Amino acid sequence: MTSGAFLGCLCNRADGILIPKMRGPLGSLTAPGEPSLKATPRCRRGSSSTTLKQERMQSEDRAKSQTIAEIESDANTQDRQRTNEQFYQQNYGRLLDSCLESGSLFIQDAERLIQNLAAHLPRFTGSTDEEFIAWASDILRPAAERLSAFYALRTPQNERGVRNGIRSVLKRASDLGLKGTGKLSGDTEREIEEAAWFKVFEGLDAWIKPGRAKLTTRLYAQGRSLALGWRTSSLRHRDRHPDVDVERCGADAWGSLHIDPQAEDDSRHLGTD
């Protein structure tokens, strides 16, 4: 070994034996004059592999932690839901009495309001019955007051206003199979009347406020408007079924044609001969 070739000695321990290694002039692990094979890329590859392994392990740890957190969150949510359902069940009677205090609601209305409260249960975060009653009352009270106001508006006099508006159209609907006070006419009138009152309930705030016209006049116009809509829809259905004898058919509040089952000869009235 010459002094020019020997630039140092890297000693590794292998079974307790020191192994000298020659280092070339360019820092390679080769002798002088041979192609240089630098060790740097090998070191980078090893470092990169270690980094990727560490990142993968960290990612797996994060995923495990997230999964555990989600499981714990789901468990807490389920526990909370069961607790709120218990509050709901054990306080159902008190809530029912609270809704009926005004005396203007039917028991069916109060039960329906409380049943709808179940959809809001996940929002309750209290821990006592009194807190639950207070929370539920804040939701039920406005709904009960709105329903009470609707019933106060739907008096016999106001119902006559809606009904008169509907009849002003139906009495001229003989071309659609409606005659006088027959069954078809009565069914159609009731369906349109209920649809009119549903419209009133949807826009209750506007109906409660005083208007330029009297309330009965406005309700008359509401009933007439829906009846005219029914007539227009029925005529369109009739035009799509020209072979149907209108003397033997009618339509409901939504414009669906139907044939009188008491007809003596359906084939004759349907034009099928």
C-alpha positions in Angstrom: 0.0 0.0 0.0 1.6 3.3 -1.1 1.2 6.6 0.6 -0.3 8.2 -2.5 -3.0 5.6 -2.7 -3.8 5.5 0.9 -5.8 8.5 2.0 -7.3 7.0 5.1 -8.9 4.0 6.5 -12.6 3.4 7.2 -13.0 0.8 9.8 -16.2 -1.2 10.2 -16.7 -3.7 12.9 -17.7 -7.2 11.7 -17.4 -9.9 14.3 -14.9 -7.8 16.2 -12.5 -7.5 13.3 -11.2 -4.2 12.0 -11.4 -4.2 8.2 -9.4 -1.5 6.4 -10.9 0.0 3.2 -9.0 2.0 0.6 -10.4 5.3 -0.5 -9.5 6.7 -3.9 -8.6 10.2 -4.7 -12.2 11.2 -5.5 -13.7 9.8 -2.4 -14.9 6.6 -4.0 -14.5 3.1 -2.7 -12.2 2.1 -5.6 -8.5 2.1 -6.2 -6.9 4.9 -8.2 -7.4 4.6 -12.0 -10.7 2.6 -11.7 -14.1 4.1 -12.5 -15.5 6.1 -9.6 -18.5 4.7 -7.9 -19.7 7.3 -5.5 -21.5 6.2 -2.4 -23.7 9.4 -2.1 -26.6 8.2 -4.3 -26.8 4.9 -2.2 -26.9 7.0 1.0 -29.7 9.2 -0.4 -31.8 6.2 -1.5 -31.5 4.7 2.0 -32.4 8.1 3.6 -35.4 8.4 1.3 -36.6 4.9 2.0 -36.4 5.6 5.8 -38.3 8.9 5.4 -41.1 7.2 3.4 -41.4 4.5 6.0 -41.6 7.1 8.7 -44.2 9.1 6.8 -46.2 5.9 6.2 -46.1 5.0 9.9 -47.2 8.5 10.8 -50.0 8.4 8.3 -51.2 5.0 9.8 -51.0 6.5 13.3 -53.1 9.4 12.2 -55.7 7.2 10.6 -55.9 5.0 13.7 -56.3 8.1 15.9 -59.0 9.5 13.6 -60.8 6.1 13.6 -60.7 6.0 17.4 -62.0 9.6 17.6 -64.8 8.8 15.2 -65.8 5.7 17.1 -65.8 7.7 20.4 -67.8 10.4 18.7 -70.4 8.0 17.4 -70.7 6.4 20.8 -71.2 9.7 22.5 -73.8 10.7 19.9 -75.7 7.5 20.4 -75.6 7.9 24.2 -76.8 11.5 23.9 -79.7 10.4 21.6 -80.8 7.7 24.0 -80.7 10.2 26.9 -82.8 12.7 24.9 -85.3 10.0 24.0 -85.7 9.2 27.6 -86.3 12.9 28.4 -88.9 12.9 25.6 -90.8 9.9 26.8 -90.9 10.7 30.5 -92.0 14.2 29.9 -94.5 13.5 27.1 -97.5 14.0 29.3 -96.3 17.4 30.7 -95.7 18.6 27.1 -99.2 17.5 26.1 -100.8 19.4 29.0 -98.8 22.5 28.1 -100.0 22.4 24.5 -103.6 22.0 25.6 -103.6 24.8 28.2 -105.0 27.4 25.8 -108.1 25.3 25.1 -108.1 26.1 21.4 -106.3 23.0 20.2 -107.6 19.5 19.7 -105.7 16.7 21.4 -104.8 15.4 17.9 -103.1 18.7 17.1 -101.1 18.7 20.4 -100.0 15.1 19.8 -98.9 16.0 16.3 -96.9 18.9 17.5 -95.1 16.8 20.1 -94.4 14.1 17.6 -92.8 16.7 15.3 -90.6 17.7 18.3 -88.8 14.3 18.0 -87.0 15.6 14.9 -85.3 18.3 17.0 -84.1 16.0 19.8 -80.4 15.9 18.7 -80.3 19.7 19.4 -81.0 19.3 23.1 -77.9 19.4 25.3 -79.3 19.8 28.8 -79.2 17.3 31.6 -82.4 17.7 33.6 -86.1 17.3 33.1 -86.7 21.0 33.7 -84.1 22.0 31.1 -85.8 19.7 28.6 -89.3 21.1 29.3 -88.0 24.7 28.9 -86.2 23.8 25.7 -89.2 21.9 24.2 -91.6 24.7 25.2 -89.5 27.2 23.2 -90.1 25.1 20.1 -93.7 24.0 20.8 -95.1 27.4 22.0 -94.8 29.3 18.6 -96.3 26.3 16.7 -99.2 26.0 19.2 -99.9 29.8 19.0 -99.9 29.7 15.2 -102.3 26.8 15.1 -104.6 28.6 17.7 -104.6 31.7 15.6 -105.6 29.6 12.5 -108.5 28.1 14.4 -109.6 31.5 15.6 -109.7 32.6 11.9 -111.6 29.6 10.7 -115.0 30.6 12.1 -118.3 29.4 10.6 -118.8 32.8 9.0 -115.4 32.7 7.4 -115.9 29.2 6.2 -119.1 30.3 4.5 -117.1 33.0 2.7 -114.6 30.4 1.3 -117.5 28.1 0.4 -119.5 30.8 -1.4 -116.4 31.6 -3.5 -116.0 28.0 -4.5 -119.7 27.6 -5.4 -119.7 30.7 -7.6 -117.6 28.6 -9.9 -118.9 25.1 -9.4 -122.5 26.1 -10.1 -121.5 26.8 -13.7 -119.5 23.6 -14.1 -122.2 21.4 -15.5 -120.0 21.0 -18.6 -117.6 19.1 -16.3 -120.2 16.8 -14.9 -121.1 18.8 -11.8 -124.9 19.2 -11.2 -126.5 20.9 -8.3 -125.6 19.3 -4.9 -124.8 15.9 -6.2 -122.1 13.7 -4.8 -119.4 14.7 -7.3 -120.2 18.3 -6.7 -120.1 17.9 -2.9 -116.8 16.0 -2.9 -115.2 18.5 -5.2 -116.3 21.4 -3.1 -114.9 19.9 0.1 -111.6 19.2 -1.5 -111.2 22.7 -2.9 -112.3 24.1 0.5 -109.6 22.2 2.4 -107.0 23.3 -0.2 -108.1 26.9 0.3 -107.7 26.7 4.1 -104.3 25.1 3.7 -103.3 28.1 1.6 -104.6 30.3 4.4 -102.5 28.5 7.0 -99.4 28.7 4.9 -99.7 32.5 4.6 -101.4 33.0 8.0 -99.4 36.1 9.0 -100.8 38.0 5.9 -104.3 36.9 6.6 -104.2 38.0 10.3 -103.2 41.5 9.3 -106.0 43.9 8.4 -106.4 44.4 4.7 -108.3 46.9 2.5 -111.2 44.5 2.0 -113.1 42.6 4.7 -111.7 39.2 5.7 -114.8 37.4 4.4 -114.4 39.1 1.0 -110.7 38.1 0.9 -111.6 34.5 1.8 -114.3 34.5 -0.8 -111.7 35.5 -3.4 -109.4 32.8 -2.2 -112.0 30.1 -2.6 -113.1 31.3 -6.0 -109.4 31.5 -7.2 -108.8 27.9 -6.3 -112.1 26.8 -7.9 -111.2 28.6 -11.1 -107.8 26.8 -11.1 -109.6 23.5 -10.6 -111.9 24.3 -13.6 -109.0 25.3 -15.9 -107.2 22.1 -15.0 -110.3 20.0 -15.5 -111.0 21.5 -18.9 -107.5 20.6 -20.0 -107.9 17.0 -18.9 -111.2 16.9 -20.8 -109.6 18.2 -24.0 -107.1 15.3 -23.7 -110.0 12.9 -23.4 -112.5 14.0 -26.1 -114.3 10.7 -26.2 -115.4 10.9 -22.5 -119.1 11.9 -22.0 -118.8 14.9 -19.6 -122.3 14.1 -18.4 -121.0 11.0 -16.8 -117.6 12.2 -15.5 -116.2 14.7 -13.0 -112.9 15.8 -11.5 -111.5 16.2 -8.1 -109.8 19.4 -6.7 -106.6 18.5 -8.5 -108.2 18.2 -11.9 -108.2 14.3 -12.2 -111.1 13.1 -14.3 -113.1 10.1 -13.1 -116.1 8.2 -14.5 -119.4 7.8 -12.7 -119.4 4.0 -11.8 -123.2 4.1 -11.8 -123.4 4.7 -15.5 -125.7 2.1 -17.2 -123.5 1.6 -20.2 -119.9 2.7 -19.8 -118.9 1.6 -23.2 -121.5 3.9 -24.8 -120.4 6.9 -22.7 -116.7 6.2 -23.5 -117.4 6.2 -27.2 -116.3 2.6 -27.6 -119.7 1.2 -28.8 
